Amino acid sequence: MSGRRQNDLRITPVLMSGGSGTRLWPMSRTQYPKQLLPLIGQDSMLVETARRLTGPNFSAPLVIGNEAHRFIVAEQLRAAGITPTAIVLEPFGRNTAPAAAVAALYAAREAPETLLLLAASDHAVTNPQALRDVIVKAAPTAAKGHLVTIGIAATKPETGYGYIRQGKPIADGINAIDRFVEKPDVKTAEGYLADGKYVWNAGIFLFRADTMIAEMRAFRPDILEACERALATAKDDLDFLRLGPDAFKDCPSESIDYAVMEKSTKGAVIPADPGWSDVGAWDALWDIGQKDANQNVILGDVLAEGVHDSYMRSDGPLTAVVGVDNLVVIATSDAVLVAPRDQAQHVKKIVDRLKAAKRSEADTHRITYRPWGTSTLLVEGERYRVNQLVLKPGHRLSYHYHQHHSEHWTVVHGTATVTLNNDQRMIFENGSCDVPTGTPHRLANNGKMPLHVIEVQVGGYLGDDDIVRLEDDYGRV
């Protein structure tokens, strides 16, 4: 493979989609983290990442994600016209080294020399072509057995990133890695910038599958062996490959930097300047956002008067901001965040408090995504809750019953096929039906347009876990 031309080398992107993105609350939440959100453009960051890693030098992506997000990931890729090689589900989060090991082992089954590009799915790149060009340039070096990392040209004394110092040249524009360094203080970062040999560590790695397996076996055989067992006991489930949970839970949680890159003699780094950001907090979105004459980034239903140098976004109510500077203001349907831009990274402390108080706002939005469509909480009170259900054409809920609450469905748009105790009926617009407590039931959309239903739940317990599934199209029984 090392003798092949640069343009002949095909690269499989490995998109890691397991993060929680707590610093971007209230938009990013445990059940709907930042990689699934359209933070930069119209598409989610996952879809934008997949799209930027396409072209004649790239194969279909391999996605490694969280089991809880599987249906959202699959639907977003489907809607974008992207067919992944596979969607591998991690039963537990175990950082980037196990993800790299799983990807390498999976790819090596078919072709040990496969080139893999390990990348987070929640980073922003303003110049995708520049990134693709650098990756393609690095491919022959990776094909020869090097572990190549894409280092981002440092443009300021950034204290939020790790750094890599470049060593001796090993190819045109590619250098050996002298050392990795942790996130520095300001004075140290200024020294790195003046030195000229330091680049930011973006966590983007290009390597052959068999090279990564060999290095993992040399430095972290415990991680590799756990991943081998997890793959050996993996099970296909619809569009997904579920790693064996018993094996994967024993896998140490470690980054690829610590596990392999800092120990290997095969490390290499190629500098790049593709307009990269890890979008670690709201102020990063101000940095890369399109600003108005007052240096504000404004998205959604926001009115600003006498405001400067601020990031303001509303995905919910009309939000008015008056006479302030250097703020982040984020409004969703159920939460509002206000913070100085330079303090935005501390929102994680608020998320920690919400979780400690067991508040749902830490984990879920009012709208939740299901494999069949969406459910939006409209209003709730003591012993009642009102939801709007939207079912995609050709989809249906599981056949199930509730032990502690009843339901009443009213069709707003479309035609519903309702099953009650195996008795099937059609309900048209403005029609309704009751679902008594304990009655097996199912709602289906056999039409060609989305089905909109208002659901009223009444009972002593309205938790989402008050459900007993009897049949399910999505493997949840």
Secondary structure, 3 states (H helix, E strand, C coil): CCCCCHHHCCEEEEEEECCCCHHHCCCCECCECHHHCCCCCCCCHHHHHHHHCCCCCECCCEEEEEHHHHHHHHHHHHHCCCCCCEEEEECCCCCHHHHHHHHHHHHHCCCCCCEEEEEECCCEECCHHHHHHHHHHHHHHHHCCCEEEEEEECCCCCCCCCEEEEEEEEECCEEEEEEEECCCCHHHHHHHHHHCCEEEEEEEEEEEHHHHHHHHHHHCHHHHHHHHHHHHCCEEECCEEECCHHHHCCCCCCCHHHHHHCCCCCEEEEEECCCEECCCCHHHHHHHCCCCCCCCEEEEEEEEECCECCEEEEEEEEEEEECCECEEEEECCCCEEEEEHHHHHHHHHHHHHHHHCCCHHHCCCCEEEECCEEEEEEEEECCEEEEEEEECCCCECCEEECCCEEEEEEEEECCEEEEECCEEEEECCCCEEEECCCCCEEEECCCCCCEEEEEEEEECCCCCCCCEEEECCCCCC
